[in-house]
Amino acid sequence: MPMASPHQPDLFSAALGTGSTLEQAGPELSVGLLQSWQGRVADHQAALRAAARHGAEGGQLFLLGDSQRNAPLASSCDPLALTPQNLNFWRWPSAPQQGAALYFVVDHPPHLAEPLLLYVGETGRADRRWKGAHDCKSYLAAYGEALARVGLPSQLTIRFWSDVPTAARARRALEQALIQHWQPPFNKETRERWATPFTADTD
């Protein structure tokens, strides 16, 4: 099973280009600042997993407006149970995924008991979605550079869930349900909440 290298240099250098996103950062970066930020995200997501394990919220976790028909499908998805792959999977000669999918970018910092879900996305072409520009790549690049600057490791992977609707509207409703539940910090809907210390861009 292909795994990501500790610092994902290919992805970070490609996404950062000639300039550094860290030049826009506000607070001075430190080990304590970054670990505190990771810890806040981890605490939120760990509490949701614990509640699900104990049946506290059951099938109501992922209800999204009138899209109640998506709740059983969404509640059956555990991002951490999916097979992790290297973020540079799209450079392989043959892509392991095809067609419609939801995908999850995950980091597992060694000091945390459970991985962090950083981003949730959807696509109709899983083999092509990460080729070229992608908004999440910039956030991952800044994140990786920040960790490397203070000497913290990262174990970034991407995971795909193919048991999703082929119709774009239904798939996006499912994506939004997952984003609202997990609150991954690199999705535009949740960036303001988490106030990432390594970039000032919240658009």
N, C-alpha and C positions, 0 to 999 in steps of 0.2 A: 504494500500500500504506500504510494508516494506521499511523503510528508514534506512540509515546508522547512527550509533552512532557518536558523535562528533569526536572521535579520532581513531576509527577503531582499537582497541587494538589487536584483534585476528589476523588480517591481518598483522599488523606491526610487532608484535612479531614473527610470523611465518616466515616472509620474512627476518627479520634481523638476526635471528638465535642467535649465541653467540656473534657476533661482530657488531659494529655499523658502518654503511656507513658514518656517520658524522665524523668519525675519519679521513677520507680522504679529508674533506671539506677544501676549501681554506680560503675565508674571514670569519672573526668572525661573527657569526650569530647574528642578531638583528631583532627586530620588523620592523624597517624601511627598512632593506635590503630585508627581505622576502616580505613585502607588496609592495615594489618597483618592485620586480621581478614579483609578481602576476599582478601588474598593467600594466606592459609592455605587458604581454601575453593578458590580458583582453582588452587593447586598440586595439591591432591588431584584435582580434576576434570580438569585438564590431563594429569596422569599417566595417568588412565584412558583418555582419548582417544588419547594417544600409544601406550599398550599395545594398544588396539583397532586402531589403524592398522597396527601392526606384527604383528598376529595373535598377540600374546602370550597372550591369554586366549580368543580365538575365541568359539565358541558357548557356553562355560560361564559367561560373565559374569553371566547373569541367572537361573541355576538357583535355584529357591526351594523347598526341601523336595521334596515329591512332584509339584510343578507343572512337571515337565520339559517338558511339551507347550507351555508358555508361552515357553520359552527362545528358540526361533527367532523368534517374533513380537516379543519384547522386544528381542532383539539387532538387529533390523532398524530400531529407532527411534533416530534421532539427533535429540535435542531442538533442537539448533542449526540443523538443516536445515529445520525447520518454519517456516512463514510467521509473522513477528511481527505482533502486533496491539496496539492501544492497550488498556490495562487497563480503560478505561471503555467497552469494546465493547458491554456489556450495555445501555447507554443509547441505542444506535442504534435507529432505527425498525424495522429488520429485522435480527435476529441472523444473523451469517454462519455459525454452527454450529448443528446440530440433532442430537439423539439422543446416543448413547453416545460418550464420548471420554475420553482422558487429556489433561491440560493441564499446561503447564510455565510457571512465572513466571521470567523471565530478566532480569538486569541486565547492562549492558556498560559498566563504568566505563572512562573514557578512558585511564587509566594501565595497564590490563591488556590483554594481547594477545588474550585470549579472554573471552567472556561468562561470567557466573556463573549457574549453575542454582540458584535460590533455593527453589523449591517444586515438588513433583509432586503432582497430584491426579487424581481420577477422578470421573466423573459419568455419569448416565444421561440427563441433560437439559442439554446443553452451552449451550443458549440461556438457561437460567435459573440455573445454578449460582452465578453471582457476584451475583445480585440479593439484596439484604438482607444479613444477617450472614454473615460468613465469617471463620474464625479467622485465615487467612493475611492478611487485610486489616489486622488490628491490627499484625502484624509488619511488613508493608510500610509502614504508616503510621509506625511508630517508626523504621524504617530510613530512610525518606525524610526525616523530620524531623531525624534525627541528621546525615545528610549535608548537609542545608541549613544546619544550625546551624554547621557548620565550613567551609561554602563548597565542598563537593564536589558535582559533578553526578551525576545518575543517568539511565539510559536504560532504563527498565523496560518490558517487553513481556510479553504472554502468547501462548502458542502451543498449538494444539490438534492432537491426533493422533486421527483418527476411525477408523482401521483397527484397531479393538480389539473384544474380545468384547462382545456385547450383554448377556450374563448377568453380573449384578453380582458374583457370587463369583469368576468367572474374571478379570473386569476388575480387581477389587481385588487379586487375587494378582499380576497383572501390575504394578499400581501399587506394591505392596510390593517386588517385585523391583527395580524402577527406583529406589525410595527407598534400598534397602539398597546398591545399586551406587553411585549418584551421591552419596549422603549430602547432600541439599540441606538447608541450615541452618534453614529455616523449617518443615519438617515436624516434628511432635511427636516422631517416632521418633529424630530426630537433633539436636534443639536442645541437649541437654545436652553433646554432644560439642563443639559449636562455641562455646558460652558467649558468646552475642551481647553486645557491650558496650553496646548501646542499650536493652536491656530485661532485667529480672530475671525475667520470667515464662517458666518452662520447663514449664508444665503441658501 
